[in-house]
Amino acid sequence: MDLQVARIGKPHGIRGEVTVQLFTDAPEERFEPGAVFRVEPEAQGPLTCSSARWNKDILILGFEEVPDRNAAELLRGAKLFIESGGTSDDDGDAWYEHELVGLEVRVGDAVVGRVSALRTLMVQDLLIIEGSDGEEILVPFVEEIVPEVDVEGGFVVLTPPEGLLELNLPGSNQAESDSAEGGNAEGKADRN
């Protein structure tokens, strides 16, 4: 299965380099010169990495197939993929989004919904759950709240603190439509 590792942003300079939004924890390993990426849309690729460098906290990539800024502009929004079968993870508590999406979400013996996405943030990841009633539920992806992830069994187990699953529902005091400021509560911490 292919794994998305980046989305191409705007061109950088006149030599065909581009900025990228990363979807990998190991950019130094993924973006080595010579690495080949499958691209969506397919008409834009494949692309072969010719250079990778950091400009502050933004990764700048060059590709053998992209000679100038005009060609780089055509790549804006394209997604870069690698074959995930060739990757290795030493961390037993790490999952890719494609492994989590669709898993049944349980609290005790009750099914409360399904994982619909994983939002990776700087400090903490959030599981996005589509509740049984169709509402979106945001759950900090930390071991204290998500103690069990069984990809093969097709489920995750939650032990949420009281009120967490109702936090963003209409009628709660934290729901965006009910708040005077329009904000919602999102915790930020690492799964570790």
C-alpha positions as CSV (number, residue, x, y, z in Angstrom):
1,M,0.0,0.0,0.0
2,D,1.2,3.5,-0.8
3,L,1.8,6.0,1.9
4,Q,1.5,9.7,1.4
5,V,4.7,11.4,2.7
6,A,4.1,15.0,1.5
7,R,2.0,17.5,-0.4
8,I,3.7,20.0,-2.7
9,G,3.3,23.6,-1.9
10,K,4.5,26.7,-3.7
11,P,7.6,27.1,-5.8
12,H,10.8,28.3,-4.1
13,G,13.2,30.3,-6.2
14,I,13.7,30.0,-10.0
15,R,15.4,26.6,-10.2
16,G,12.3,24.4,-9.9
17,E,12.4,23.8,-6.1
18,V,9.2,23.5,-4.1
19,T,8.1,23.7,-0.5
20,V,6.3,20.7,0.9
21,Q,3.9,19.9,3.7
22,L,5.3,16.8,5.4
23,F,3.3,13.7,6.4
24,T,6.2,11.7,7.7
25,D,8.2,11.7,10.9
26,A,11.5,10.8,9.0
27,P,12.0,13.4,6.3
28,E,15.8,12.8,6.3
29,E,15.2,9.2,5.3
30,R,12.3,9.7,2.8
31,F,13.7,12.6,0.8
32,E,17.2,11.5,-0.1
33,P,18.6,12.3,-3.6
34,G,17.5,9.5,-5.9
35,A,14.3,8.7,-4.0
36,V,11.4,8.1,-6.5
37,F,7.8,9.2,-5.6
38,R,4.5,8.2,-7.1
39,V,2.5,11.4,-7.6
40,E,-1.2,12.2,-7.6
41,P,-2.3,13.3,-10.1
42,E,-0.4,10.6,-12.0
43,A,0.2,12.9,-15.0
44,Q,2.7,14.9,-12.8
45,G,5.0,12.0,-12.0
46,P,6.8,9.9,-11.0
47,L,9.3,12.4,-9.5
48,T,12.9,11.7,-8.5
49,C,14.3,13.7,-5.7
50,S,17.5,15.6,-6.7
51,S,17.9,17.8,-3.5
52,A,16.4,18.3,-0.1
53,R,17.2,21.1,2.2
54,W,15.7,23.0,5.1
55,N,14.9,26.7,5.1
56,K,14.1,27.4,8.7
57,D,11.4,24.8,9.4
58,I,10.2,24.3,5.8
59,L,11.6,21.5,3.7
60,I,12.6,22.5,0.1
61,L,12.8,19.8,-2.5
62,G,14.2,19.7,-6.0
63,F,13.3,17.1,-8.6
64,E,15.2,15.9,-11.6
65,E,12.1,16.3,-13.8
66,V,11.4,19.9,-12.7
67,P,13.9,22.3,-14.4
68,D,12.4,25.7,-13.5
69,R,9.8,27.7,-11.5
70,N,7.1,27.4,-14.3
71,A,7.3,23.5,-14.1
72,A,7.3,23.7,-10.2
73,E,4.2,25.8,-10.3
74,L,2.3,23.0,-12.1
75,L,3.1,20.7,-9.2
76,R,1.3,22.8,-6.5
77,G,-1.0,20.6,-4.5
78,A,0.3,17.3,-5.9
79,K,0.7,14.5,-3.4
80,L,3.9,12.4,-3.0
81,F,3.7,8.7,-2.1
82,I,6.1,5.9,-1.3
83,E,5.5,2.2,-1.1
84,S,4.9,1.5,2.6
85,G,5.9,-2.1,2.4
86,G,9.5,-1.1,2.3
87,T,9.3,1.1,5.4
88,S,10.2,0.0,8.9
89,D,9.0,1.4,12.2
90,D,10.8,0.6,15.4
91,D,8.0,2.2,17.4
92,G,5.3,-0.3,18.2
93,D,3.0,2.5,19.2
94,A,3.0,4.2,15.8
95,W,0.3,3.9,13.1
96,Y,-0.3,5.4,9.8
97,E,-3.6,7.1,9.1
98,H,-4.6,4.5,6.5
99,E,-4.2,1.8,9.2
100,L,-6.6,3.6,11.6
101,V,-9.3,4.9,9.3
102,G,-12.4,2.7,9.5
103,L,-11.5,1.1,12.8
104,E,-14.5,0.6,15.1
105,V,-14.3,2.8,18.3
106,R,-15.3,1.2,21.5
107,V,-15.8,2.4,25.1
108,G,-16.0,-0.7,27.2
109,D,-18.4,-3.0,25.2
110,A,-20.3,-0.1,23.5
111,V,-19.4,0.9,20.0
112,V,-19.4,4.7,19.8
113,G,-18.3,5.2,16.2
114,R,-15.5,4.7,13.6
115,V,-12.2,6.4,13.1
116,S,-12.6,8.8,10.1
117,A,-9.2,10.5,10.1
118,L,-6.0,11.2,12.0
119,R,-5.0,14.9,12.4
120,T,-1.3,15.1,13.0
121,L,-0.4,18.3,14.9
122,M,2.9,19.7,16.1
123,V,2.5,18.6,19.7
124,Q,-0.2,16.0,19.7
125,D,-2.2,13.9,17.2
126,L,-6.0,13.8,17.3
127,L,-8.2,10.9,16.3
128,I,-11.2,12.1,14.3
129,I,-14.2,9.9,15.1
130,E,-17.5,9.8,13.3
131,G,-19.9,9.1,16.1
132,S,-22.9,6.7,15.8
133,D,-25.1,9.8,15.4
134,G,-22.9,11.2,12.6
135,E,-21.2,13.9,14.7
136,E,-17.5,14.5,14.6
137,I,-15.7,13.7,17.8
138,L,-12.1,14.8,18.4
139,V,-10.1,12.6,20.8
140,P,-6.4,13.2,21.8
141,F,-4.4,10.3,20.5
142,V,-2.6,9.6,23.8
143,E,-2.2,6.3,25.6
144,E,-4.2,7.3,28.6
145,I,-7.3,7.9,26.4
146,V,-6.6,5.4,23.6
147,P,-5.0,2.5,25.5
148,E,-5.6,-0.2,22.8
149,V,-5.3,-0.1,19.0
150,D,-5.9,-3.4,17.4
151,V,-5.6,-2.9,13.6
152,E,-5.9,-6.6,12.9
153,G,-9.0,-6.9,15.1
154,G,-10.5,-3.8,13.5
155,F,-11.0,-1.6,16.6
156,V,-9.6,0.9,19.1
157,V,-10.6,1.1,22.7
158,L,-11.1,4.5,24.4
159,T,-11.1,5.3,28.1
160,P,-12.2,9.0,27.8
161,P,-12.5,11.3,30.7
162,E,-16.1,12.3,31.6
163,G,-17.6,14.6,29.0
164,L,-14.9,14.2,26.3
165,L,-17.1,12.5,23.7
166,E,-19.7,15.2,24.1
167,L,-17.3,18.1,24.2
168,N,-17.9,19.3,20.6
169,L,-21.5,18.3,20.2
170,P,-24.2,20.9,19.7
171,G,-25.5,22.0,23.1
172,S,-22.3,21.5,24.9
173,N,-20.6,24.6,26.4
174,Q,-17.6,24.0,24.1
175,A,-19.4,23.4,20.8
176,E,-18.2,26.0,18.2
177,S,-21.8,27.2,17.4
178,D,-22.6,27.7,21.1
179,S,-19.4,29.5,22.1
180,A,-19.3,33.3,22.1
181,E,-15.7,33.2,20.7
182,G,-16.5,30.4,18.3
183,G,-13.6,28.3,19.6
184,N,-13.5,24.6,20.6
185,A,-11.3,22.8,23.0
186,E,-8.5,20.7,21.6
187,G,-5.9,19.2,23.8
188,K,-2.3,19.0,22.6
189,A,0.1,16.3,23.9
190,D,2.1,13.4,22.4
191,R,0.8,9.8,22.3
192,N,3.9,8.8,24.2
